[in-house]
Amino acid sequence: MLKARKPDTPGEMGRPVMIAENRQAEMKEKFKINQFNLLATDLISANRSLPDVRMDAYVSLILASLLLHRLMLTASRTH
């Protein structure tokens, strides 16, 4: 079972990751390994929520497509 997400955790809903001053040297050393902020990556949960930044028109298109698919399934079951 998944744990409830805390809204103030790093990366949750796109929140930035703030690296403490006393870990800046560690962050720079880890950056050298793969050329990205490995320390920040380690602090962000892989199971996090992100805001939906898609355009409204795209979301409407997806919802219409899902509705059409559901209607087609319903119609095929009745015939």
N, C-alpha and C positions, 0 to 999 in steps of 0.2 A: 504494500500500500504506500502511496506517495504521501510525504509529509506536507503539511500546509506551508505555502510559501510566505515568507516574511517580506512585506513590501519595501523594506529599507535595505535589503541585501544588495551587494554589488551586481549590477547587470539586470536586476529585476525591472521589467517595463522600460528597459533602455537606460536605466540609471548609470551614470559614469562610475568607473572604478577609481577611487582615490588611493594612491599609494602613499603610505605614511613616510614622513621625512626620514625616519630611521631605517627604511627599507629601500631607499633610492639606489644605493650602491648595489644591493642584491638585484634589483630590477634591471640595472644596466648590465650586470654580468649575465643574467639570464637572457637578455635581449641578444647578446652576442651568439648564443647557441643557435637560434633559428630565425633571427631577424624579425621577431615580433615580441610583444610584451607578454612573456611567458608567466610572469608573476601575476599580472592582471587576469590572464586566462585561467590560472589556477584558482583565483578568488571567485570567478563567476561560475554559478551553477549551470550545468548542462541542461537541467530541467528548470528553465525559467520562462516567465511570460515576457512577451515582447508586444509593443503596441502595434496595431494594424495600421500601416501607413499607406495602404493601397488607396487609389483614387476611388471616390464614391461610384463612378460609372463602372469601374472594374468589379467592385463588390456586387453591384446590381446585376451585372452580366452573369456572374457566378451563381448568384441566388436564382436568377431566372433559369439558368441551365439546370440547376439541381431540381427546381420545381418541374420543369419539362420532363426530366428523367423520371421523376416520381410518377408523374401523370402517365407516361408511357408504360411504366411497370404496372401500374394499376389497370390500365386499359388492356394490357396483354394477359393479365390474370383473369379478366372477366370474359375473354373470348376464347 
